[in-house]
Amino acid sequence: MTEKEILRLVADPGFADWLNQIQRVHGCAHPIYLAGRTVIRDPESGTVLHEYSTATAPGGKIAVRCRNRRESVCAPCSWVHAGDTWHLVRAGLLGGKGVPPAVSRHPRVFVTLTAPSFGPVHRLGEQRRRCRPRRDAPLCPHGRELSCAQVHSRTDPLIGQPLCPQCYRYSDHVLWNALAPDLWSRTVRVIRRRLATAGGIPRAKLKEHLGAAFTKVAEFQRRGAIHYHAVIRLDGPDGPASEPPAWATIEVLSNAIVSAVQSVYSPLPYAPEIGHFEARWGTQLDIHSITVGRGAVSDQAVAAYIAKYITKDVGSFGGTDRRLLTRHQIARRPVSRHFRTLMRTAWDLGDAPALASLRLRARAHTLGYGGQALTKSARYSTTYKKLRAARAAHAGPVLPVGEMDAAWRFVGAGHTPAEAEIAAGVASDLAWAREAANEVRDA
């Protein structure tokens, strides 16, 4: 891109209108362009109450946000999505957005569930801790040392890489990622069973006494394994508007979680390529009671923590966010050798008939994982759809109620190099303004 291209764009008669559109979509990196019209009429008289057409818009089209949650794809849209996630999680902890404030008094815990070990990997040197110090410096069957005395910094590319790639159980790693969503679903069911047992209630009648609401976000660790951060809240039989029974305490909930995590597993049918395999949680399990106000595990901190990770994906940790079409593409992806091996393993396992339901080839770029970034139970809090509608109504104007006749079509997407430069500047200015506003607020 040259300076002449930018000057040509700025000199275009429709530039001011185009820039106004880009500002309205917060400098979206990959806007969707639509052309068409909307007419709203009074259902009885047929009088036109509202009419809009892109006929007078620059290029006869209008830009809308791509709405991609991934920061690596579109930072402006990921920021908006993170804000929606913050409100969604916070409403389930403090109330608001249709959730009664009484939920702040319900038992609530913040849980982190991790994957098991598939072989030793290099670790972050927090508090100057050495990676894997071993006095005897043992060797693996392939002659590699199973120890590391380095103190790895957060940006060290060795973090998450196996000490011996030949010993690392790549097939188990990919299959665990693939089964993680099912393992979570089974865990939630077992937690509810354990709660019923703790309350002396038949499992079939638990809903008449107690409800367990949750939301969780998935995060890729540096080694490429999924782990989950979850909020679990206990309610009464009528949801967040009702108090849970007195016996349903944080201690009872925590014990139910520990028991479920230690016992639950997700099996696969026997396949010659893998033998017998079942996914289980790792030994690292963190459970913290959520406090009101400020603090390391406060409702505000938990909402911010989950909102931060909703914008991340495997690409944020050295992977790729683009789907693979052939096995040969793996060698050309700018990722670590460890991630390439995971992708090849997923691709090759995808050829096994017994594993067809896992769709491993379609998910090779995500190392086998095919679950949602964030899920929640129906009664936890509001929805993304309602939050987007509220934001659109706030941005105004409110459209009149009537019979709508709309005809829209897709006419393009993305930016030219010159447009991308201008849009990036818009996004940067908005980000700076947000940071300045936050500094003033926190002063």
N, C-alpha and C positions, 0 to 999 in steps of 0.2 A: 504494500500500500504506500502511495506517495502523498506528499502534502497537497499536490494538485487535486487528487481525488476528494480530499476533505474540503478544499476550497470550492470545488465544483458542487459538492453536496450542500454546503452552506449557502451558496449563491442560488440554488434552486428556489423558484417562487413558492413551492410548497414546503420548504424546510421548516418554517416556524410552526406550521400545523403538525408536521411529522414529529418535531421535537416535543410538542405539547403531548402527543400520544405516548412517546417514549417516557416522558416524565410521569405520565399517568400510570404507566405499567412499571414504574420504579426502576427504569433502566434494564428491563428484562433482557437477558443475553440471547434468548432464542424466542422472540415473540411469534405468535400465530397471527396471520393476517386473514381477515374475513371480509367478505363483501355481501351486501344485501340490505334488507330493510325490515323494520318492525312497525306495525300499525295496531293501535289499540282503539277499539270502538265501543260505544255504549251498546250493551246487548239489546236494549229495547228500541232506541231511536236510530241506531246505526251511526250516530255522530262520532266523528274522529276525535278521540280524547288525547291521543299522543301519536306522533309519527316521527320516525328517524330513518334516514337512509345514508349510505356511504357514498352516494353519488357526488356529494360536494367535498368529501374527504380527500386528502392527498393521495393520488393514485387510485381513487375510488375504493379504498379499503381502510380498515381500522385494525389497530394492533390490540391484541389481548395477551395476557401473561401466559407463559408456557406452564406455570404452576409446578415445575419440577422441584421436588423437595431436596435434591442432592446439591450440596454446596459446590461440588466439583463440576457440576453441569451449569447451574445458574444461581449465582450467589444472591441476587436480589429476590428471586422467588423462594429460595430456601430460607431466607430471613423471614419472609411473610409466613411461610409454613411453620417455622420454628415458633413464631409468635402465636399462631393458632394452637400449636401443640402446648405451649406454656399455659394458655387459657384453659385448654381442655383438661390438662392434668391438675392445674390449680383449682378449678371448679370442683373436681372430685375430692379435694382435700379441705377446702375452705368454704365451699358453697359458691353460689352465683351461677349465672348462665342457666337458670332453671333448676339448680341444685340447692336444697335448703342449707343454710349455714350450720345446722346442727351436725352435719357430717364431720365437722372439726373435732367433735367430742367422741366420735366412734373410734374403735381400735383400728389403727392404721400402721402398716409396716412397709419399709422399703427393702426389697430383696434383690440380691445379685446372685444369679445362677450361672455357673461356668461349665465349660467342656472339660472332659478328663484329659489326662496326658496321653499324647501319642508318641512321645519320645522327648528327651530333654532339648530345650531350645535356649538361646541366649536371652538373658533377662535384663530389664532396666536396672541401673545401679542407683536406686533410691537411697538417699542418705549415705552416699558413698559406699554402698554395699557392693561387694564384688559379685560377679555373675554366678558362677558355680565353682567355688573353691573346693578342691579335694586334695588332701595331703598325699594320698597314695597315687593320684593321677591315673585312675584305671583306664584301660583301653577297651573299646568295643570290639566285637568280632571282626570288624573291618580295619582294625588298627588305629582308629581315631581316639584321641583323648576325650574322655567324658567329663572334663573339668575345664573351667575358664576363670582365670584370676583377674580379668579386666573389670573395670568399672565403666559400664556402657552409659553414654549420655542418651538423652531422649531422642536425639536425631541420628543416633548410630544405626546404620542400615543392618547391622548384625542382629539387632533385637528381633526376636521371633523366628530367627533362622535356626534350623536343627544343628546340633553339634555333629551329628552324623546323618546325612541325608539317606544313606543306605539302610540305616536302622529305623528311620522314622516310618510310622505306620500310616502311609498316605491314604490307603483305601479306607481305613477306619476313620480318619479325619474327614474325608469327603462324605462318607455315609453318615457320620454323626451330624454334620451340617445339614444334610438332607432330611434327617429324622428329627431335628431339633423342634420344629413346630408341633409335630405329633407328640413328642416327649413333653412339651409344655402343656398341651391339651390334656394328656393323661395325668399330669401332675396336678392340674387344677381340679380334676375330678376326684383324685385321691385326697387332696386337701379337704374337699367338702365331705368326703366320707369320714375322715379323721375328726372333723368338727362334729359330725353327727354322733360319732362314738363318744367323744368327750362330753357331749351334752346329754347322753343317754337317750337319744332320739333315733327312731328308725330312719334309715337313709332316705326312704321314699317320702318321709314327712319333714325333712330338714327345711324345705322352703316355707313351711308353715311357721317356723320359729326363727330362722336365720337366713340371711343372704350374704354371699361373699362376692364383692365387686372388685374388679382389677383393671389395670392398664399396664402394658409392658412395651418396652422398646428393645430392638435387637441391635447389638453392636459387634463389629468384627474386632477381635483382638489382633495384635501385631503378627501373631503366628498364623492368622487366617481362620481361626475358629470363632464361631458365634457364641456370644453369651448374652444373657437377658438381664435387664434392670426392670423391676416390676414394683408397682404399688398395689397392695392388697388391703382392702377395707371391709370390715364387718358391719352389716346393716341389720335392721329388723326385717320381718317378713314382707313389709310393704316397700322395701327399698330404702333409699337414703332419707326419706321422710320419717322413718320409724327407727326407734332405738333398738339395738341388739339386746338379747337377754343378758342378765347380769353375769352369767357364767362365761359368756363369750368375751374373754379378756385378751389382751395382747400376748400374754404368756401362753394361753390355750392356742391362739392362732400360730404363734411361733413354733410351738411343739408340733402342731399339725403339719406345718411346712417342712420341718426337719424330718419328720417321719415319712412324709410323702417323697421328698427328694432322695432319701436313702433307699427307698424300696421300689420306686417306679422305674420302668424301663419300656423301651419301644423296640419290638423285635422285627426282624426281616425274615421272610421265608427263605429256606435254604437255597443257595445258588452255588453252583460249582466254582464260580469265580471268587467267592468270598467265604464259602462255608456257612457256618451259623454266626449271625451277628445281631447284637442288640445294643441299642444306645442307652447309656446311663449318664447321669450328671457327674461332674467332677467333684472332688472332695472339698473344694473351696466354696463355701456358702456363707454369705453375709446377710444378716437380718437385723434391721435397726428400726426401733420405734420412731415414728415421725412426730416431731414436736411442732408446736404452734409458734409462729414468729420467726426469729432469725436463729441461725446455727448451722452446723455442718449437715444435719439431717432434718432440717426444718421443712415445712410444707413449701416455702418459697424456694429453698435450695433444691429440693427434689424436682419441682416443676422445671426449674432452670436446667437441671442436669439432664432430664429426659428430653427437653426441647433442644439442647445442644446436640445430642446424639441422633436426633431424628434427621438431621441434615447430612449425616455421615453415611458412607457405604464402603464397600470393599476398596473402591478407588482411593478413599481417604487414607488407607493404610498400605498403600503400595500395590493395589490390585488394579482392576480395570472395570469400567461400568458399561462397556459395550459388549453386546452378545457376540459369541463366536459362531461363525458359519461353517468353518472347516477346522480340522485339527492343525493344519499348517499355519493358521493365523496365530496360534499360541506362541510360536517362536518369534513372531514380530511384535508382540505386545511388550511395552516397556515396563516389565515387572521383574521381580527377583526370580532367581532360579527356583526357589522354594514355591512361589506362587505358580510358576509355569508347571512345575511337577504336579501341584494340586489340580490345575486345570486339565492337564493331560490325563491324570488319574480319573477325574470326573468324566471326561470325554470317552475314555476307554471303557469304564464301567457302564456308561450309557448304552453300550452295545449288548449288555446282558439282558436276555428276555425277562428274567425274574425281577430285574430292577427297572423295568420300563415305566412303572408308575411314578418313579422318582424324577423322571425327565432330566437326567443328569447332563445330557449334552446341551440342552437348552439352558441349563444353569451352570455350565462349566465356568463361565466368566465370574460367577459369584461363588465359586468353589463348592458348588453343590447345593447351596442354600436357596430355597424357593419361597420362604415365608415372607410375611408382611413386615415392614419396618416397625409399625406400631399397631397393636391390637388392643381392644378393650371390651369388657362385658357391657351389655346393653344398659345396665343401670348405673354404671360408674359415673358418667357425667354427660355433658352435651356431645354434639357431633361436629365434625369438620364442616358438614353441609350447613348447619345452623350458624356456625361462626362466620363462614364466608358470606352467607346471606345478610347477617348483621353488619358485617364490614361494608358490603355493597350498599346497604340502606343508609349507613352513616356517611358514605362518600356521596350519596344522593345523586340526582333528585329521586324522590319516591315516585314510582310510576303509578298512574291511576289504575283502578281495578276495572276490568272489562274483557271483552273478547279480543284475544291477541291473534294477529295474523303475521307470522314471521317467516321469512325466507332468507337463509344465510348459506354461504358456500365458502369452502376453504380456497384461498387464492395464493398462499405462499407462507413461508416461515423463515425465520432467521434474518441475519443482517448481511449486507455487503461489508467488506473490510472497513470502509470509511464509516458506515453506520455503526458498526461494532465499536469503533473507537469513540464515537460520540456517546453511545449508550453506556459504555464503560465509565465515561466521565460523569454522566448523570448518576449512575449507581454509586460512584465514589463520593460525589457531593452529598448524596442522601445519607450514605453511611457516616460521613464526617459530621453531618448535622445531627444524626442520632447520637453519636458519641459525645458531641458537645452538649446536647440536651441532658444526657445521662450524668455528665460531670457537674452540670449546674444543679441537677436534682439531688445528687449525692453530696454536694458541698455543704 
